[in-house]
Amino acid sequence: MTASLTRRLTPREREVVELIGKHHTRKQVRLALGLEETMVRKHLTSIAKKAGIDRTLNIESQIAAVAEHLLTADLTLATCEAPGSVGGNPRRVA
């Protein structure tokens, strides 16, 4: 699910998720990425849809939770990568 979600997000959406995950406000995201408010809303809505987030609730806090989950999953995969693994594929530790 995590890798699948990451692949479905556009590069810009991943940037938005990263900033929201660092607890940036919509305004801070807009300023950091040089976007209009409407584009930030559009990206948040798209991210929420792709992540299966209920858009009637606070989107930013839910996306921040998704960002934290993605970061944790990436770190877990990185630490589980076995030296000399075939094709560079990480081995998952149960």
Protein Blocks (a to p, Z undefined) as FASTA:
>chain_A
ZZmmmmmpcfklmmmmmmmmnopafklmmmmnopafklmmmmmmmmmmmnopafkbcfkl
mmmmmmmmmmmmmmmmmmmpcghiahhiacddZZ
